[in-house]
Amino acid sequence: MNIQSIDDELLDLVDLNDRVIGNIWRSEVLTRQLTNVRVVNLFLKNSAGELWIPRRTAHKRLFPLCLDLSMGGYVASGETYAQALFREASEELNLDLNAIEFQLLGSLTPHADRVSSFMEVYEIETDLEPEYNRDDFIEAMWINPQALLDSIERGEAVKSDLEQLVKRFYGVAGLRDETLSKGNS
C-alpha cells in the first residue's frame, strides 16, 4: 500500500498529445518513473548571457546537491503550465511574474524530445539575483552556458534534463533561433 506524504501532490496524467487522461500522486510518478506528466522549467539569463544556476539542497529526494535549472516544478492537477510557472516562481524564487516579463522558449515532449516529462521551458532576462527558497537551493551562480556544459562534461552532477535544455536553448549558436522559428511556423 502506498501512503502519500503531506507534501505529495496530485498530478494530471496526459496522453501523447498532452491531453489529460487521469490523475496520479507525484510519489507514484517517481516510483514508477512515469514520463506522461507535466512540468514547467525556467531559466534566468542576465545581460551578459549567463544563466542563474542553483544547487539543490542535500535533503531533496531526487538529485540532492546537484545543479538545477533556475526553477522547475510539476504542474499540479487542474493547473495550466502558466499557472504552475507563476506558482513555482513564487515558491522557489520569490518572483511575482505579474510584474516580470518572461518568454516561452519551447514546449517539449518525452517521446519527441527525449526529456523527462511534458514540459514548457521559459526564460526571464534579469540582472537581479532572486531571493531563492533556502529549502530548495543551498547556493547559486551566474555562469556562461558553455562553461556550465564544460563543467558537466568534467563530471559536475546535475538534475535530469539540465544539460539537454542548456544545449538546446543556449549551447549551439543559432539553434535557439531555429527552434523558435519552427515553433512559430
PyRosetta script that sets phi, psi and omega in degrees:
from pyrosetta import init, pose_from_sequence

init()
pose = pose_from_sequence("MNIQSIDDELLDLVDLNDRVIGNIWRSEVLTRQLTNVRVVNLFLKNSAGELWIPRRTAHKRLFPLCLDLSMGGYVASGETYAQALFREASEELNLDLNAIEFQLLGSLTPHADRVSSFMEVYEIETDLEPEYNRDDFIEAMWINPQALLDSIERGEAVKSDLEQLVKRFYGVAGLRDETLSKGNS")
pose.set_psi(1, 134.3)
pose.set_omega(1, 180.0)
pose.set_phi(2, -97.6)
pose.set_psi(2, 123.2)
pose.set_omega(2, 178.9)
pose.set_phi(3, -107.1)
pose.set_psi(3, 124.5)
pose.set_omega(3, -179.2)
pose.set_phi(4, -75.9)
pose.set_psi(4, 141.6)
pose.set_omega(4, 175.7)
pose.set_phi(5, -83.9)
pose.set_psi(5, 168.0)
pose.set_omega(5, -178.9)
pose.set_phi(6, -59.6)
pose.set_psi(6, -35.5)
pose.set_omega(6, -177.3)
pose.set_phi(7, -90.1)
pose.set_psi(7, 5.9)
pose.set_omega(7, 176.5)
pose.set_phi(8, -68.0)
pose.set_psi(8, 152.9)
pose.set_omega(8, 179.4)
pose.set_phi(9, -136.2)
pose.set_psi(9, 148.9)
pose.set_omega(9, 178.6)
pose.set_phi(10, -83.1)
pose.set_psi(10, 130.0)
pose.set_omega(10, -179.0)
pose.set_phi(11, -117.9)
pose.set_psi(11, 158.4)
pose.set_omega(11, 173.4)
pose.set_phi(12, -87.6)
pose.set_psi(12, 135.6)
pose.set_omega(12, 168.2)
pose.set_phi(13, -87.3)
pose.set_psi(13, 141.8)
pose.set_omega(13, -179.1)
pose.set_phi(14, -127.2)
pose.set_psi(14, 157.8)
pose.set_omega(14, 177.0)
pose.set_phi(15, -88.7)
pose.set_psi(15, -173.6)
pose.set_omega(15, -177.9)
pose.set_phi(16, -62.2)
pose.set_psi(16, -18.6)
pose.set_omega(16, 178.4)
pose.set_phi(17, -100.7)
pose.set_psi(17, 13.7)
pose.set_omega(17, 178.1)
pose.set_phi(18, 65.1)
pose.set_psi(18, 31.1)
pose.set_omega(18, 174.8)
pose.set_phi(19, -100.5)
pose.set_psi(19, 138.2)
pose.set_omega(19, -177.9)
pose.set_phi(20, -65.1)
pose.set_psi(20, 130.0)
pose.set_omega(20, 178.9)
pose.set_phi(21, -123.7)
pose.set_psi(21, -2.3)
pose.set_omega(21, -179.3)
pose.set_phi(22, 168.7)
pose.set_psi(22, -170.6)
pose.set_omega(22, 180.0)
pose.set_phi(23, -131.4)
pose.set_psi(23, 156.7)
pose.set_omega(23, 179.1)
pose.set_phi(24, -158.0)
pose.set_psi(24, 149.3)
pose.set_omega(24, 176.5)
pose.set_phi(25, -75.6)
pose.set_psi(25, 143.6)
pose.set_omega(25, 179.1)
pose.set_phi(26, -54.5)
pose.set_psi(26, -41.1)
pose.set_omega(26, -179.7)
pose.set_phi(27, -59.5)
pose.set_psi(27, -36.0)
pose.set_omega(27, 178.7)
pose.set_phi(28, -71.4)
pose.set_psi(28, -37.5)
pose.set_omega(28, 176.2)
pose.set_phi(29, -58.5)
pose.set_psi(29, -45.4)
pose.set_omega(29, -179.1)
pose.set_phi(30, -67.2)
pose.set_psi(30, -43.7)
pose.set_omega(30, -180.0)
pose.set_phi(31, -61.7)
pose.set_psi(31, -43.0)
pose.set_omega(31, -176.6)
pose.set_phi(32, -91.1)
pose.set_psi(32, -2.1)
pose.set_omega(32, 179.8)
pose.set_phi(33, 53.2)
pose.set_psi(33, 49.0)
pose.set_omega(33, 180.0)
pose.set_phi(34, -80.3)
pose.set_psi(34, 151.0)
pose.set_omega(34, 178.9)
pose.set_phi(35, -116.1)
pose.set_psi(35, -4.8)
pose.set_omega(35, -175.5)
pose.set_phi(36, -94.2)
pose.set_psi(36, 52.7)
pose.set_omega(36, 172.6)
pose.set_phi(37, -130.2)
pose.set_psi(37, 169.9)
pose.set_omega(37, -176.2)
pose.set_phi(38, -106.8)
pose.set_psi(38, 144.0)
pose.set_omega(38, 173.9)
pose.set_phi(39, -138.4)
pose.set_psi(39, 161.1)
pose.set_omega(39, 171.2)
pose.set_phi(40, -121.7)
pose.set_psi(40, 145.4)
pose.set_omega(40, 177.0)
pose.set_phi(41, -134.5)
pose.set_psi(41, 152.2)
pose.set_omega(41, -176.6)
pose.set_phi(42, -142.0)
pose.set_psi(42, 137.6)
pose.set_omega(42, 169.7)
pose.set_phi(43, -111.8)
pose.set_psi(43, 136.4)
pose.set_omega(43, 167.3)
pose.set_phi(44, -97.6)
pose.set_psi(44, 129.9)
pose.set_omega(44, -179.1)
pose.set_phi(45, -127.9)
pose.set_psi(45, 131.0)
pose.set_omega(45, -179.2)
pose.set_phi(46, -92.7)
pose.set_psi(46, 178.1)
pose.set_omega(46, -176.2)
pose.set_phi(47, -67.5)
pose.set_psi(47, -16.3)
pose.set_omega(47, 175.9)
pose.set_phi(48, -87.8)
pose.set_psi(48, -0.1)
pose.set_omega(48, -179.3)
pose.set_phi(49, 83.5)
pose.set_psi(49, 10.4)
pose.set_omega(49, 179.2)
pose.set_phi(50, -86.7)
pose.set_psi(50, 150.7)
pose.set_omega(50, 177.2)
pose.set_phi(51, -100.1)
pose.set_psi(51, 143.1)
pose.set_omega(51, 175.0)
pose.set_phi(52, -87.8)
pose.set_psi(52, 111.7)
pose.set_omega(52, -174.6)
pose.set_phi(53, -119.4)
pose.set_psi(53, 117.3)
pose.set_omega(53, 178.9)
pose.set_phi(54, -93.1)
pose.set_psi(54, 164.7)
pose.set_omega(54, 172.9)
pose.set_phi(55, -109.7)
pose.set_psi(55, 130.0)
pose.set_omega(55, -178.7)
pose.set_phi(56, -67.5)
pose.set_psi(56, 153.2)
pose.set_omega(56, 178.5)
pose.set_phi(57, -70.8)
pose.set_psi(57, 161.5)
pose.set_omega(57, -178.6)
pose.set_phi(58, -69.2)
pose.set_psi(58, -24.0)
pose.set_omega(58, -176.9)
pose.set_phi(59, -86.4)
pose.set_psi(59, 0.1)
pose.set_omega(59, 177.8)
pose.set_phi(60, -64.0)
pose.set_psi(60, 136.3)
pose.set_omega(60, -179.2)
pose.set_phi(61, -65.5)
pose.set_psi(61, -41.2)
pose.set_omega(61, 178.6)
pose.set_phi(62, -110.0)
pose.set_psi(62, 136.9)
pose.set_omega(62, 175.0)
pose.set_phi(63, 54.5)
pose.set_psi(63, 48.3)
pose.set_omega(63, 178.0)
pose.set_phi(64, -61.8)
pose.set_psi(64, 140.2)
pose.set_omega(64, 177.8)
pose.set_phi(65, 61.9)
pose.set_psi(65, 15.9)
pose.set_omega(65, 177.8)
pose.set_phi(66, -92.0)
pose.set_psi(66, 153.9)
pose.set_omega(66, 172.0)
pose.set_phi(67, -68.6)
pose.set_psi(67, 150.8)
pose.set_omega(67, -172.1)
pose.set_phi(68, -137.3)
pose.set_psi(68, 169.7)
pose.set_omega(68, 169.8)
pose.set_phi(69, -66.8)
pose.set_psi(69, 164.6)
pose.set_omega(69, 179.8)
pose.set_phi(70, -55.7)
pose.set_psi(70, -35.4)
pose.set_omega(70, 177.6)
pose.set_phi(71, -159.7)
pose.set_psi(71, 144.9)
pose.set_omega(71, 175.2)
pose.set_phi(72, -160.5)
pose.set_psi(72, 151.5)
pose.set_omega(72, 177.7)
pose.set_phi(73, -175.0)
pose.set_psi(73, 165.3)
pose.set_omega(73, 178.6)
pose.set_phi(74, -75.6)
pose.set_psi(74, 149.2)
pose.set_omega(74, 171.3)
pose.set_phi(75, -86.8)
pose.set_psi(75, 117.1)
pose.set_omega(75, -177.9)
pose.set_phi(76, -69.2)
pose.set_psi(76, 158.3)
pose.set_omega(76, 179.3)
pose.set_phi(77, -55.8)
pose.set_psi(77, 130.3)
pose.set_omega(77, 179.2)
pose.set_phi(78, 86.8)
pose.set_psi(78, -10.7)
pose.set_omega(78, 179.1)
pose.set_phi(79, -86.4)
pose.set_psi(79, 155.0)
pose.set_omega(79, 168.2)
pose.set_phi(80, -91.1)
pose.set_psi(80, 166.7)
pose.set_omega(80, 175.0)
pose.set_phi(81, -56.9)
pose.set_psi(81, -44.4)
pose.set_omega(81, -177.9)
pose.set_phi(82, -62.5)
pose.set_psi(82, -42.6)
pose.set_omega(82, 178.6)
pose.set_phi(83, -61.8)
pose.set_psi(83, -41.2)
pose.set_omega(83, 178.5)
pose.set_phi(84, -65.4)
pose.set_psi(84, -39.7)
pose.set_omega(84, 177.9)
pose.set_phi(85, -59.0)
pose.set_psi(85, -48.2)
pose.set_omega(85, -179.8)
pose.set_phi(86, -61.6)
pose.set_psi(86, -44.8)
pose.set_omega(86, -178.9)
pose.set_phi(87, -64.6)
pose.set_psi(87, -50.0)
pose.set_omega(87, -177.5)
pose.set_phi(88, -65.6)
pose.set_psi(88, -39.0)
pose.set_omega(88, 178.2)
pose.set_phi(89, -61.8)
pose.set_psi(89, -37.6)
pose.set_omega(89, 177.5)
pose.set_phi(90, -69.2)
pose.set_psi(90, -47.0)
pose.set_omega(90, -177.1)
pose.set_phi(91, -67.1)
pose.set_psi(91, -45.3)
pose.set_omega(91, -173.1)
pose.set_phi(92, -89.2)
pose.set_psi(92, -33.6)
pose.set_omega(92, -172.1)
pose.set_phi(93, -121.3)
pose.set_psi(93, -0.1)
pose.set_omega(93, -177.9)
pose.set_phi(94, 56.1)
pose.set_psi(94, 39.5)
pose.set_omega(94, 179.2)
pose.set_phi(95, -107.9)
pose.set_psi(95, 135.2)
pose.set_omega(95, 174.2)
pose.set_phi(96, -99.1)
pose.set_psi(96, 102.9)
pose.set_omega(96, -176.1)
pose.set_phi(97, -71.7)
pose.set_psi(97, -7.2)
pose.set_omega(97, 172.1)
pose.set_phi(98, -68.0)
pose.set_psi(98, -22.0)
pose.set_omega(98, -176.4)
pose.set_phi(99, -111.4)
pose.set_psi(99, 7.9)
pose.set_omega(99, -175.0)
pose.set_phi(100, -130.5)
pose.set_psi(100, 137.2)
pose.set_omega(100, 176.1)
pose.set_phi(101, -79.4)
pose.set_psi(101, 137.2)
pose.set_omega(101, 176.4)
pose.set_phi(102, -143.2)
pose.set_psi(102, 163.7)
pose.set_omega(102, 178.8)
pose.set_phi(103, -137.8)
pose.set_psi(103, 150.8)
pose.set_omega(103, 175.2)
pose.set_phi(104, -81.5)
pose.set_psi(104, 123.1)
pose.set_omega(104, 175.8)
pose.set_phi(105, -85.4)
pose.set_psi(105, -36.0)
pose.set_omega(105, -179.7)
pose.set_phi(106, 177.7)
pose.set_psi(106, 160.4)
pose.set_omega(106, 174.0)
pose.set_phi(107, -113.9)
pose.set_psi(107, 126.2)
pose.set_omega(107, -174.7)
pose.set_phi(108, -123.9)
pose.set_psi(108, 155.6)
pose.set_omega(108, 178.0)
pose.set_phi(109, -129.2)
pose.set_psi(109, 152.5)
pose.set_omega(109, 180.0)
pose.set_phi(110, -61.0)
pose.set_psi(110, -41.0)
pose.set_omega(110, -175.0)
pose.set_phi(111, -76.2)
pose.set_psi(111, -33.7)
pose.set_omega(111, -178.8)
pose.set_phi(112, -90.8)
pose.set_psi(112, -33.1)
pose.set_omega(112, -172.3)
pose.set_phi(113, -115.2)
pose.set_psi(113, -1.6)
pose.set_omega(113, 178.7)
pose.set_phi(114, 56.3)
pose.set_psi(114, 46.9)
pose.set_omega(114, 174.3)
pose.set_phi(115, -109.5)
pose.set_psi(115, 172.2)
pose.set_omega(115, -171.2)
pose.set_phi(116, -73.0)
pose.set_psi(116, -21.5)
pose.set_omega(116, -174.6)
pose.set_phi(117, -159.0)
pose.set_psi(117, 173.0)
pose.set_omega(117, 167.7)
pose.set_phi(118, -69.0)
pose.set_psi(118, 131.1)
pose.set_omega(118, -174.7)
pose.set_phi(119, -147.7)
pose.set_psi(119, 151.4)
pose.set_omega(119, 166.3)
pose.set_phi(120, -114.6)
pose.set_psi(120, 134.4)
pose.set_omega(120, -178.1)
pose.set_phi(121, -115.0)
pose.set_psi(121, 127.9)
pose.set_omega(121, -176.3)
pose.set_phi(122, -118.9)
pose.set_psi(122, 168.2)
pose.set_omega(122, 177.6)
pose.set_phi(123, -142.0)
pose.set_psi(123, 141.6)
pose.set_omega(123, 170.9)
pose.set_phi(124, -122.2)
pose.set_psi(124, 130.5)
pose.set_omega(124, 174.0)
pose.set_phi(125, -93.6)
pose.set_psi(125, 120.3)
pose.set_omega(125, -178.0)
pose.set_phi(126, -158.7)
pose.set_psi(126, 149.7)
pose.set_omega(126, 173.0)
pose.set_phi(127, -103.2)
pose.set_psi(127, 1.3)
pose.set_omega(127, -179.1)
pose.set_phi(128, -92.8)
pose.set_psi(128, 134.5)
pose.set_omega(128, 175.5)
pose.set_phi(129, -80.3)
pose.set_psi(129, 131.3)
pose.set_omega(129, -178.6)
pose.set_phi(130, -72.8)
pose.set_psi(130, 157.0)
pose.set_omega(130, 173.8)
pose.set_phi(131, -86.4)
pose.set_psi(131, 81.4)
pose.set_omega(131, -171.3)
pose.set_phi(132, -73.9)
pose.set_psi(132, 156.3)
pose.set_omega(132, -179.8)
pose.set_phi(133, -73.2)
pose.set_psi(133, 118.7)
pose.set_omega(133, -177.8)
pose.set_phi(134, -70.1)
pose.set_psi(134, -12.9)
pose.set_omega(134, 173.3)
pose.set_phi(135, -78.6)
pose.set_psi(135, -20.5)
pose.set_omega(135, 179.9)
pose.set_phi(136, -95.4)
pose.set_psi(136, -42.3)
pose.set_omega(136, -172.7)
pose.set_phi(137, -131.3)
pose.set_psi(137, 146.9)
pose.set_omega(137, 178.7)
pose.set_phi(138, -101.7)
pose.set_psi(138, -21.6)
pose.set_omega(138, 178.7)
pose.set_phi(139, -163.0)
pose.set_psi(139, 171.0)
pose.set_omega(139, 178.0)
pose.set_phi(140, -157.0)
pose.set_psi(140, 161.9)
pose.set_omega(140, -179.9)
pose.set_phi(141, -148.4)
pose.set_psi(141, 154.1)
pose.set_omega(141, 167.7)
pose.set_phi(142, -91.0)
pose.set_psi(142, 128.2)
pose.set_omega(142, -177.0)
pose.set_phi(143, -144.5)
pose.set_psi(143, 140.7)
pose.set_omega(143, 175.4)
pose.set_phi(144, -62.6)
pose.set_psi(144, 137.2)
pose.set_omega(144, -178.7)
pose.set_phi(145, -54.2)
pose.set_psi(145, -40.9)
pose.set_omega(145, 179.9)
pose.set_phi(146, -67.6)
pose.set_psi(146, -38.4)
pose.set_omega(146, 176.9)
pose.set_phi(147, -63.4)
pose.set_psi(147, -37.9)
pose.set_omega(147, 176.4)
pose.set_phi(148, -63.5)
pose.set_psi(148, -46.5)
pose.set_omega(148, 178.8)
pose.set_phi(149, -62.9)
pose.set_psi(149, -37.9)
pose.set_omega(149, 176.6)
pose.set_phi(150, -63.2)
pose.set_psi(150, -40.9)
pose.set_omega(150, 178.5)
pose.set_phi(151, -63.3)
pose.set_psi(151, -41.2)
pose.set_omega(151, 177.7)
pose.set_phi(152, -64.3)
pose.set_psi(152, -42.0)
pose.set_omega(152, 178.5)
pose.set_phi(153, -59.4)
pose.set_psi(153, -34.4)
pose.set_omega(153, 179.1)
pose.set_phi(154, -80.8)
pose.set_psi(154, -0.6)
pose.set_omega(154, 174.7)
pose.set_phi(155, 112.1)
pose.set_psi(155, 4.4)
pose.set_omega(155, 177.5)
pose.set_phi(156, -58.9)
pose.set_psi(156, 131.8)
pose.set_omega(156, 179.8)
pose.set_phi(157, -77.4)
pose.set_psi(157, 132.0)
pose.set_omega(157, -177.8)
pose.set_phi(158, -136.4)
pose.set_psi(158, 157.1)
pose.set_omega(158, 175.9)
pose.set_phi(159, -68.2)
pose.set_psi(159, 147.9)
pose.set_omega(159, 176.7)
pose.set_phi(160, -49.5)
pose.set_psi(160, 141.7)
pose.set_omega(160, 177.4)
pose.set_phi(161, 80.1)
pose.set_psi(161, -18.3)
pose.set_omega(161, -176.6)
pose.set_phi(162, -58.2)
pose.set_psi(162, -52.8)
pose.set_omega(162, -177.4)
pose.set_phi(163, -59.4)
pose.set_psi(163, -46.8)
pose.set_omega(163, -178.1)
pose.set_phi(164, -62.5)
pose.set_psi(164, -42.0)
pose.set_omega(164, -178.8)
pose.set_phi(165, -69.6)
pose.set_psi(165, -38.0)
pose.set_omega(165, 176.6)
pose.set_phi(166, -64.1)
pose.set_psi(166, -44.8)
pose.set_omega(166, 178.2)
pose.set_phi(167, -61.8)
pose.set_psi(167, -44.1)
pose.set_omega(167, -176.1)
pose.set_phi(168, -64.9)
pose.set_psi(168, -45.0)
pose.set_omega(168, -173.3)
pose.set_phi(169, -99.5)
pose.set_psi(169, -17.4)
pose.set_omega(169, -175.4)
pose.set_phi(170, -137.2)
pose.set_psi(170, -11.0)
pose.set_omega(170, -168.2)
pose.set_phi(171, -85.7)
pose.set_psi(171, -27.0)
pose.set_omega(171, -176.1)
pose.set_phi(172, -124.9)
pose.set_psi(172, 126.0)
pose.set_omega(172, -179.6)
pose.set_phi(173, -54.7)
pose.set_psi(173, 129.6)
pose.set_omega(173, 177.0)
pose.set_phi(174, 88.1)
pose.set_psi(174, -21.1)
pose.set_omega(174, -176.8)
pose.set_phi(175, -62.6)
pose.set_psi(175, -41.8)
pose.set_omega(175, -178.9)
pose.set_phi(176, -61.3)
pose.set_psi(176, -43.9)
pose.set_omega(176, 179.9)
pose.set_phi(177, -64.4)
pose.set_psi(177, -39.7)
pose.set_omega(177, 177.6)
pose.set_phi(178, -64.4)
pose.set_psi(178, -42.5)
pose.set_omega(178, -180.0)
pose.set_phi(179, -62.1)
pose.set_psi(179, -44.8)
pose.set_omega(179, 179.8)
pose.set_phi(180, -66.4)
pose.set_psi(180, -37.4)
pose.set_omega(180, 179.3)
pose.set_phi(181, -63.0)
pose.set_psi(181, -42.1)
pose.set_omega(181, 178.6)
pose.set_phi(182, -63.4)
pose.set_psi(182, -37.9)
pose.set_omega(182, 179.9)
pose.set_phi(183, -69.2)
pose.set_psi(183, -23.6)
pose.set_omega(183, -178.5)
pose.set_phi(184, -96.1)
pose.set_psi(184, -0.6)
pose.set_omega(184, -178.0)
pose.set_phi(185, -75.5)
pose.dump_pdb("model.pdb")
